[in-house]
Amino acid sequence: MYYGEKAKLRALEMSDLDSIMKGWNNYEMRRFLSSAIPMSQNAEREWLERATKAKPWQDGVIILAIEDKKTADFLGTVSLFDISKQMQRAEFGIAIHNPDNWGKGYGTDAAKVMLWIGFQVLGLNSIYLYTASYNERGQKAYEKAGFKTIGTFRQAAFMEGQFHDFIAMDILKDDFLKMYPPGKVVGEV
Ligand SMILES: CC(C)(COP(=O)(O)OP(=O)(O)OC[C@H]1O[C@@H](n2cnc3c(N)ncnc32)[C@H](O)[C@@H]1OP(=O)(O)O)[C@@H](O)C(=O)NCCC(=O)NCCS
């Protein structure tokens, strides 16, 4: 269990399936992700079975549930994937499912906690992400968490009938440790 200011990150459980099914097939949210094809409960259950068993070094992925720290409501998931032991780097992913919960600081907070896990628990050196150019809210949240924009993949995303650029962002361990040196946590219990 890891705590931010507003969010708590915990292990995903099979009992999260209903919450995920409530929020995942929401076009308003999925248009910001790489795929907006509806997912069946069956496919989601299979994904969740894999996600609940995944081990960072063995499977190269860690996916945690984001909860509201006060109410324990399920908000979404945050992940590190393509974790490379050799390169000590990983890709970052996040989704707060219900648009009513956007813009309230949960994404920035959950990102900081996942960066803390990546750098302070897993010992990674670099964490990177790609986000669609039209995801301005995401870019703002990632900047607030400490990511820096490093470049652009031109026309790398296809959504709503047109190509869009992908913005690449990353953060190095040294940058993160300036904000959160060893011993400093993002939030308390
Ligand atoms: C991206 C996401 C994780 C960000 O989390 P969040 O909780 O909404 O973000 P935060 O509230 O922490 O920060 C968002 C910031 O962007 C600002 N913002 C909101 N809408 C904006 C817009 N259209 N343009 C620019 N900035 C915007 C907010 O005001 C806030 O900044 P502030 O705190 O300085 O006011 C969340 O919105 C989400 O899951 N979206 C849908 C799925 C998604 O995009 N996943 C990531 C794919 S790469």
The ligand as an ORCA input file, in Angstrom:
! r2SCAN-3c Opt
* xyz 0 1
  C      -4.624     12.050    -17.653
  C      -5.143     11.888    -16.245
  C      -4.496     10.669    -15.594
  C      -4.757     13.128    -15.413
  O      -5.272     12.966    -14.119
  P      -6.145     14.138    -13.464
  O      -6.487     13.703    -12.090
  O      -7.277     14.474    -14.360
  O      -5.067     15.313    -13.470
  P      -4.788     16.427    -12.347
  O      -6.075     16.918    -11.796
  O      -3.805     15.872    -11.380
  O      -4.033     17.529    -13.206
  C      -4.604     18.003    -14.396
  C      -4.172     19.432    -14.662
  O      -4.536     19.756    -16.001
  C      -5.369     20.900    -15.991
  N      -6.298     20.732    -17.103
  C      -7.522     20.165    -17.090
  N      -8.053     20.192    -18.323
  C      -7.134     20.776    -19.117
  C      -7.087     21.091    -20.496
  N      -8.106     20.810    -21.311
  N      -5.971     21.721    -20.973
  C      -4.928     21.993    -20.160
  N      -4.920     21.709    -18.852
  C      -6.007     21.110    -18.340
  C      -6.010     20.920    -14.631
  O      -6.436     22.215    -14.311
  C      -4.847     20.432    -13.764
  O      -3.882     21.442    -13.528
  P      -3.896     22.347    -12.175
  O      -3.835     21.387    -11.039
  O      -2.667     23.170    -12.299
  O      -5.171     23.098    -12.184
  C      -6.700     11.721    -16.218
  O      -7.297     12.917    -16.641
  C      -7.182     10.565    -17.080
  O      -7.090      9.416    -16.664
  N      -7.678     10.879    -18.289
  C      -8.225      9.877    -19.210
  C      -7.264      8.773    -19.618
  C      -5.900      9.304    -19.982
  O      -5.751     10.354    -20.574
  N      -4.876      8.512    -19.637
  C      -3.505      8.848    -19.927
  C      -3.141      8.503    -21.327
  S      -1.446      8.936    -21.699
*
